[in-house]
Amino acid sequence: MQTLYNEVKDILDSQVDETNDYLLEDVLSDLNQGGCESGFIGELIYYSDTERFYKRHEDEIESLLDELGYSRDHVCNGDFNLTHYMNNASWIAFEVTAQQFGE
């Protein structure tokens, strides 16, 4: 199974224009501006997408959220719902992992 890091890398790489007019730095800048919530990452738009992503990487996502000190209430903005939790946790994990490529 693909790791969280590798899947994020593959998704980011797929956003880069083959002509190199749109570089990884541009992808990261756009992601930083609007986040996954903006729909910029097409693989994580629908709840069904984020639920599959979460389930594939549940252990890594939970570990990351724990490292960040994020509780379930924090992830769900105080209104816990499992669907919203998996959605928001996936977005947080994707965005935090993506930041590693800009360092």
Protein Blocks (a to p, Z undefined) as FASTA:
>chain_A
ZZfklmmmmmmmmmpcfklpacfklmmmmmmmnommnomammlmbmklmmmmmmmmmmmm
mmmmmmnopafklmnnopacfklmmmmmmmmmmmmmmmmmmZZ
